[in-house]
Structures are given as C-alpha cells and as structure tokens.
C-alpha cells in the first residue's frame, strides 16, 4: 500500500521541465525568472506560459545558496491600527514586491532600544539582506541610533535625527501650509489639536503650526493634546466649542478631526460657517465626513518606494549612506473651511 501511494505522488515541476516545455535552455528560464533584460519578448512569453501551465514555483532556498542572496528584506514595525503607520508598512511591502524582494515583518508592542535590537537580530537570523525600521516615536529614534547591525538599515518616519539613511514626510511643512491657508482666509489665529508629545510627527506638525502663526504675527493659542484617536479629538472639541472666539482649528490627524467635528456639531457650532477645520493624512474616509474634510495628504506609496530605493542603494553600493529623503505632502481642499468673514 505504501509503495503504491509513493508511486502515484505527483512530482513537483523543476526548471528543466519548464525549459523542455518552452523549448529553451534552463539558462534562459533562469534569466527570465531573474528579470534579465536580454531575453527576446516572444521567448520570455513562452517561458512564462510554461511556468503558468506547470504551476512551477522557484526554489528560493536553492537560489539563495547559488546567488548568496535571499532577496528578502526585513521590516521592524509595531502593533498599530493607526492609518499612518499601517499605510507606511503597506507602502514598503508594495514597493519591495515591485522590486522583486520578499518581505519579513516583525511587529513590536514596545519600541524601546532592546526590543528594536532584538527584532533586527531575529531578522538577521532569517537571512534578510537589509532592514527598514518604522520609527515614529522618539524612543524608536534613540533605538535606531544605537543599533548594532551588519546589515544595511533605513529608518522611516524619523525626521533627521538618526545617522542611518532615512525617509520622512515633511510634517512641519504640511502643518505650515495648512495653518497658512487658514490665516489667508482671514482667520485671526488657528487653534491646534496636537498628537502625543512623544511622536515625531506630532512634534513636527505642532512646530510647523507654531512657526506659521509666529511668521504671520498671529497669536499662538494653547495646544489641545490628543492621542490620535477620534475620541480624544471629540474631548478636545468639547473644550474648543466653549471658546466663542475660535474660528479655525488645525488637527494633527484626520481621526482627531472627525471627533472634533462631532463635538462642534453637538455644541451647535457650524462647520465651516462658524469654525473651519483642517486635518492631516487624508484617510480614505476624509472625503465622506460631514462636511468633507480639508486635509494634508501624505503619499505613503512614495514613502515606501523611497525607503526601498535607499535600502537597495546600500545593498548594491556596499557603502553606508546618510541620505535623507523627504516626501512633501499636499493640501486637499474640501468643504470644511471657509473665509472668516462668513461667520
């Protein structure tokens, strides 16, 4: 019985089977699999058709033994359902796939130095060629700066405070544009609902808001601080609704803006006729808020692409870079803002 079953087991196709079916050499199949440019289009199509017909799957472990490259990159992230960090991770994964790399992700509950170092060490044990560290908090930046690693590293979302290559969003610039837009509409000043004090994005957006007000000679109101959640934006909104002179609010993210809009509605403060509101991120739901939210959009796909580009430069160049790539955000105008004189 055992011998009969063994004889009827279906053998997994190998590269030689693909070559035979396509009528080419196994070297040609290898060139197609590795994306080599010097393959005729009709030959490439025959090989790909044979791969599909046979359902051939390359042996990545065997290829790594031959090429001494795993084609795998590591990503150190953290447990979060927040739109920004989750979208950063998605952008990095998509860019890696497009460049022909696999991705191994390690998610952390704590972003202290020891946890980050242990995560990088685990990824190195898996044979990754390089590591991307999503570093949104001040503790992560300190951890990245102290990392001891023999593999190339790129940090994402960490501003310019590390000695490793990094990619970040121009949060200070985006906050300044948002605040300046409200001032240009005639608002005497702009109130701010900030994110957590230990987040770099929160720090930069608060600084951009403050600098824009100071440059315009406008009063700088006391900051309302939230934790990125709609609930914290709602609580800040209840306090802001009690201030009769408030005509404009810039929120450090769209979820807090959503909570703020709810609180203002419950308090009978009309948006945008009485109070204009601007968010940051441009989450997919922002266009469907009531009213649709004016916000600052981040291109997370470009963030991932640039992070991967820096990492590949490290891998292929063999030298440590200190490049800093910054992605500029852009304003998305919707119906949550209006000139101050509409009040």
Number of C-alpha atoms within 10 A of each C-alpha: 5 6 7 8 8 9 9 8 8 7 7 10 14 16 17 14 16 25 20 13 15 21 14 16 13 17 12 19 24 15 14 19 14 10 12 10 9 10 14 9 10 9 16 20 14 18 24 18 15 20 23 12 11 15 13 16 12 14 10 12 11 11 13 14 10 10 9 11 14 19 19 20 25 25 25 22 25 21 13 12 9 11 16 20 20 16 19 22 24 15 21 25 24 17 21 22 12 11 14 12 17 16 18 15 18 17 14 15 10 14 25 17 18 12 15 26 19 12 21 25 17 14 23 18 9 14 18 22 22 24 25 26 27 27 28 24 21 20 17 23 27 17 20 26 14 15 18 11 13 10 17 23 26 30 30 28 26 25 24 18 13 18 17 19 22 29 27 25 23 22 30 23 20 25 31 21 19 29 26 21 17 24 20 13 15 14 22 18 22 25 23 26 28 25 26 16 15 12 18 23 27 26 19 21 27 24 17 23 28 23 20 23 22 12 9 13 11 16 13 16 13 9 14 18 20 23 19 22 17 20 19 22 30 22 18 24 26 20 13 22 19 12 9 9 12 18 28 27 25 27 30 33 30 29 27 29 33 26 21 28 29 20 22 22 16 13 14 10 18 16 21 20 16 21 24 27 28 29 28 30 24 23 19 9 12 21 17 9 16 14 18 15 28 26 31 24 17 24 17 23 18 17 26 24 20 23 29 26 16 23 25 19 14 20 16 8 10 10 10 16 18 14 14 20 19 18 16 16 21 19 20 17 15 15 17 22 26 22 19 20 11 9 13
